[in-house]
Amino acid sequence: MSQDVNGEIRAFIGAKFPSLSFTDEQDIFALGFVNSLFAMELVMFIEKAFATRIPNEELKLDNFRSVTRMTELVERRTAAAAH
C-alpha cells in the first residue's frame, strides 16, 4: 500500500507544482512552495483520496512535511480505522 499512497500524494503535489523536483523525504515546507492554504488542500486530498478522517491531534505540521510522512499518516489512519 505504501507505494500506492506515495504515488498518489506525489501526483497530487506534482499536479499543483509541475516544475518542482523533490524527493519523498524532502521537507516540502522548507522548500518554500507550500503555504497554509496548500496544507489544508493536502489534508482534504488525503481525507478524500484515502477515505479517512484526520483527527485534530494528527493535524501537526510534522505529519505533512514530506511525502513519506504523509504516507505514514495515511497508513496509521487506515490501520486505526480497521480496528
C-alpha positions as CSV (number, residue, x, y, z in Angstrom):
1,M,0.0,0.0,0.0
2,S,2.9,2.4,0.7
3,Q,3.9,2.8,-2.9
4,D,0.3,3.5,-4.0
5,V,-0.2,6.1,-1.3
6,N,3.2,7.6,-2.0
7,G,2.4,7.8,-5.8
8,E,-1.0,9.4,-5.2
9,I,0.4,12.0,-2.9
10,R,3.3,12.8,-5.3
11,A,0.9,13.0,-8.2
12,F,-1.3,15.5,-6.3
13,I,1.7,17.7,-5.4
14,G,3.1,17.4,-8.8
15,A,-0.1,18.5,-10.4
16,K,-0.1,21.7,-8.4
17,F,3.6,22.4,-8.8
18,P,4.7,20.7,-12.1
19,S,8.1,22.3,-12.3
20,L,9.1,21.3,-8.8
21,S,11.5,18.4,-8.2
22,F,11.6,16.9,-4.8
23,T,12.3,13.6,-3.1
24,D,9.8,11.7,-0.8
25,E,11.9,12.7,2.2
26,Q,12.3,16.4,1.5
27,D,10.5,18.9,3.7
28,I,8.1,20.5,1.2
29,F,7.6,23.4,3.6
30,A,11.3,24.1,3.8
31,L,11.4,24.1,0.0
32,G,9.3,27.3,0.3
33,F,6.5,26.4,-2.1
34,V,3.9,25.2,0.4
35,N,1.7,27.7,2.3
36,S,-1.1,27.2,4.8
37,L,-3.7,27.1,2.1
38,F,-2.0,24.3,0.3
39,A,-1.5,22.5,3.6
40,M,-5.3,22.5,4.0
41,E,-5.6,21.2,0.4
42,L,-3.3,18.4,1.4
43,V,-5.5,17.5,4.4
44,M,-8.7,17.5,2.2
45,F,-7.0,15.5,-0.5
46,I,-5.7,12.8,1.9
47,E,-9.1,12.5,3.6
48,K,-10.9,12.1,0.3
49,A,-8.4,10.0,-1.7
50,F,-7.8,7.5,1.1
51,A,-11.3,7.6,2.7
52,T,-10.1,8.6,6.1
53,R,-10.6,11.3,8.5
54,I,-7.6,13.1,10.1
55,P,-8.4,14.0,13.7
56,N,-7.3,17.2,15.2
57,E,-4.4,15.6,17.2
58,E,-2.9,14.4,13.8
59,L,-3.1,17.9,12.2
60,K,0.5,18.6,13.0
61,L,2.9,20.2,10.6
62,D,5.3,17.3,11.1
63,N,2.7,14.9,9.6
64,F,2.7,16.8,6.3
65,R,6.3,17.8,5.9
66,S,7.2,15.2,3.3
67,V,5.6,12.5,1.1
68,T,7.0,9.9,3.4
69,R,5.4,11.5,6.5
70,M,2.0,11.8,4.8
71,T,2.2,8.2,3.7
72,E,2.9,7.1,7.3
73,L,-0.1,9.2,8.4
74,V,-2.4,7.5,5.9
75,E,-1.1,4.1,7.0
76,R,-1.7,4.9,10.7
77,R,-5.2,6.2,10.0
78,T,-6.1,3.2,7.8
79,A,-4.8,0.8,10.5
80,A,-6.8,2.7,13.2
81,A,-10.0,2.5,11.1
82,A,-9.5,-1.2,10.6
83,H,-9.6,-1.9,14.3
